[in-house]
Amino acid sequence: MPEGNILHRIARIHGQWLVGRSFTADSPQGRFSAGARQLSGRALVSVDAHGKHLFHHFEGGVRLHIHLGLVGHLRHFRFRAPPPSSACRLRLSSPPVTLHLAGPQACELLSPEHEATLRSRLGQDPLRPDASPARAFEALRRGRLPLAAAMLDQERIAGVGNILRAEALFLARLPPLRPASELSLSDFERLWEALRRLMEDAARDGRIVTPQAPPAPWETPGRRREDRFCVYDRAGQPCPRCTTPISRVALSGRGLFFCPGCQTPGAQGKPARRPRAAPSGRARPRAP
């Protein structure tokens, strides 16, 4: 499922290139035909993202809500678009731009009241200028759920997925299985800042590259840089900070990746472990 950085990137691109355009809309699949008729001929007024949700506002007060879910995808074409697939729920065309939306979890028109209700259920989004870290801190600390599990609850913090939680917890040096209720304010501030920076960089660049991440094995000179992680999907490989092998455990049906050396209780703020120098073979003289 796309994480919040992807939805914010889409919203920014649409805001830059599509706002002000009038669109012809249809539903090749047929499941959104009535909604497409209401969108057709209207200009796009604004676009924004909240967590993993996209909101397109068209003239006349028509509001489109999109949630891509696990298999949904939004494809963009310039000039000549190919025929839509049989799964295309919504096609928006404004020459020379065409959008194909397929497989979304949600593609619906919302009244202002229904949109407000949906947004009220979402947690604080680190990429939104109106986000309240104080409210996110209180929401995250509710209950004894493991911190890593609480971070995926979209009613606590919106937009965080499996990759972002693993990398942010690593950067903040926090034990992922610690009860969320034990999170201190200083711990949360490090975690929130790590999330915000990771998501902002990824929304801008279109990929997640964690600071200190080792080079990806497929990287070659001249090739486009890909995602690079410190712990996510690196089970058994050395931690880039302390060389401890990365662990993977199952938590709520998802793989959780972390460093058992850096991310243990009491490890916060400790300097990275340095390898010990190999013995030289000479005995050091004792001080008199």
ChimeraX attribute file (.defattr): number of C-alpha atoms within 10 A of each C-alpha:
attribute: neighborCount
match mode: 1-to-1
recipient: residues
	/A:1	14
	/A:2	18
	/A:3	22
	/A:4	27
	/A:5	30
	/A:6	23
	/A:7	24
	/A:8	27
	/A:9	20
	/A:10	19
	/A:11	22
	/A:12	17
	/A:13	13
	/A:14	16
	/A:15	17
	/A:16	12
	/A:17	10
	/A:18	19
	/A:19	17
	/A:20	15
	/A:21	16
	/A:22	20
	/A:23	21
	/A:24	17
	/A:25	23
	/A:26	22
	/A:27	21
	/A:28	20
	/A:29	16
	/A:30	14
	/A:31	14
	/A:32	19
	/A:33	16
	/A:34	12
	/A:35	18
	/A:36	23
	/A:37	14
	/A:38	16
	/A:39	25
	/A:40	16
	/A:41	17
	/A:42	20
	/A:43	19
	/A:44	22
	/A:45	19
	/A:46	18
	/A:47	22
	/A:48	18
	/A:49	24
	/A:50	21
	/A:51	27
	/A:52	24
	/A:53	23
	/A:54	22
	/A:55	20
	/A:56	20
	/A:57	22
	/A:58	24
	/A:59	15
	/A:60	12
	/A:61	12
	/A:62	18
	/A:63	22
	/A:64	21
	/A:65	17
	/A:66	21
	/A:67	21
	/A:68	22
	/A:69	16
	/A:70	11
	/A:71	11
	/A:72	19
	/A:73	16
	/A:74	16
	/A:75	11
	/A:76	11
	/A:77	14
	/A:78	11
	/A:79	10
	/A:80	10
	/A:81	16
	/A:82	9
	/A:83	9
	/A:84	17
	/A:85	12
	/A:86	10
	/A:87	17
	/A:88	24
	/A:89	23
	/A:90	26
	/A:91	22
	/A:92	20
	/A:93	20
	/A:94	17
	/A:95	15
	/A:96	10
	/A:97	17
	/A:98	20
	/A:99	19
	/A:100	23
	/A:101	22
	/A:102	23
	/A:103	18
	/A:104	19
	/A:105	13
	/A:106	15
	/A:107	20
	/A:108	13
	/A:109	22
	/A:110	17
	/A:111	12
	/A:112	12
	/A:113	9
	/A:114	11
	/A:115	15
	/A:116	11
	/A:117	11
	/A:118	13
	/A:119	15
	/A:120	11
	/A:121	12
	/A:122	19
	/A:123	22
	/A:124	26
	/A:125	26
	/A:126	28
	/A:127	22
	/A:128	14
	/A:129	7
	/A:130	9
	/A:131	14
	/A:132	13
	/A:133	17
	/A:134	13
	/A:135	13
	/A:136	20
	/A:137	22
	/A:138	14
	/A:139	20
	/A:140	24
	/A:141	20
	/A:142	15
	/A:143	13
	/A:144	12
	/A:145	16
	/A:146	18
	/A:147	23
	/A:148	23
	/A:149	20
	/A:150	23
	/A:151	25
	/A:152	18
	/A:153	17
	/A:154	18
	/A:155	20
	/A:156	23
	/A:157	25
	/A:158	24
	/A:159	31
	/A:160	25
	/A:161	20
	/A:162	19
	/A:163	17
	/A:164	24
	/A:165	25
	/A:166	25
	/A:167	26
	/A:168	25
	/A:169	26
	/A:170	25
	/A:171	23
	/A:172	21
	/A:173	24
	/A:174	28
	/A:175	23
	/A:176	25
	/A:177	17
	/A:178	17
	/A:179	18
	/A:180	22
	/A:181	18
	/A:182	14
	/A:183	17
	/A:184	11
	/A:185	12
	/A:186	9
	/A:187	16
	/A:188	20
	/A:189	15
	/A:190	17
	/A:191	20
	/A:192	20
	/A:193	16
	/A:194	22
	/A:195	23
	/A:196	18
	/A:197	15
	/A:198	23
	/A:199	28
	/A:200	19
	/A:201	15
	/A:202	21
	/A:203	22
	/A:204	14
	/A:205	14
	/A:206	16
	/A:207	17
	/A:208	22
	/A:209	21
	/A:210	22
	/A:211	12
	/A:212	13
	/A:213	16
	/A:214	15
	/A:215	15
	/A:216	12
	/A:217	7
	/A:218	8
	/A:219	11
	/A:220	10
	/A:221	6
	/A:222	6
	/A:223	8
	/A:224	7
	/A:225	15
	/A:226	14
	/A:227	13
	/A:228	18
	/A:229	22
	/A:230	27
	/A:231	30
	/A:232	22
	/A:233	17
	/A:234	17
	/A:235	17
	/A:236	13
	/A:237	15
	/A:238	17
	/A:239	24
	/A:240	17
	/A:241	17
	/A:242	16
	/A:243	16
	/A:244	16
	/A:245	18
	/A:246	22
	/A:247	21
	/A:248	19
	/A:249	12
	/A:250	9
	/A:251	13
	/A:252	9
	/A:253	7
	/A:254	11
	/A:255	15
	/A:256	23
	/A:257	27
	/A:258	30
	/A:259	32
	/A:260	18
	/A:261	20
	/A:262	27
	/A:263	19
	/A:264	16
	/A:265	14
	/A:266	11
	/A:267	15
	/A:268	15
	/A:269	10
	/A:270	9
	/A:271	10
	/A:272	13
	/A:273	12
	/A:274	9
	/A:275	8
	/A:276	6
	/A:277	6
	/A:278	6
	/A:279	7
	/A:280	7
	/A:281	6
	/A:282	6
	/A:283	7
	/A:284	7
	/A:285	6
	/A:286	5
	/A:287	4
	/A:288	3
